[in-house]
Amino acid sequence: MTHASFPSDVRKEFGIEDTLIRFSVGIENVEDLDQAFG
């Protein structure tokens, strides 16, 4: 679940602007990334 599933008024109440971008970082094997995006 991300912030996008909440109504705009609820997001603003928590200080979450409409321009927020969710950024997720992980550790991946280079070969797996090459297969997924190659």
C-alpha positions in Angstrom: 0.0 0.0 0.0 1.3 3.4 -0.9 0.3 7.0 -0.1 -1.6 7.1 -3.4 -4.4 5.0 -2.0 -5.4 7.7 0.6 -7.7 10.6 -0.2 -6.0 13.9 -0.9 -7.3 15.6 2.3 -5.9 12.7 4.4 -2.5 12.9 2.7 -2.4 16.7 3.3 -3.3 16.2 7.0 -0.1 14.1 7.3 2.0 16.5 5.3 2.2 14.3 2.2 2.1 16.5 -0.9 0.7 15.3 -4.3 4.2 15.6 -5.7 5.7 13.0 -3.4 7.5 10.2 -5.2 7.9 6.8 -3.5 11.5 5.6 -3.9 12.4 2.1 -3.0 16.0 0.8 -2.9 17.2 -2.8 -2.8 20.2 -5.0 -3.4 20.0 -7.0 -6.6 22.2 -9.3 -8.5 23.4 -7.6 -11.7 22.4 -10.6 -13.8 18.9 -10.5 -12.4 18.6 -6.8 -13.3 20.0 -7.5 -16.8 17.4 -10.2 -17.3 14.5 -8.1 -16.0 15.4 -4.9 -18.0 17.5 -6.3 -20.8 
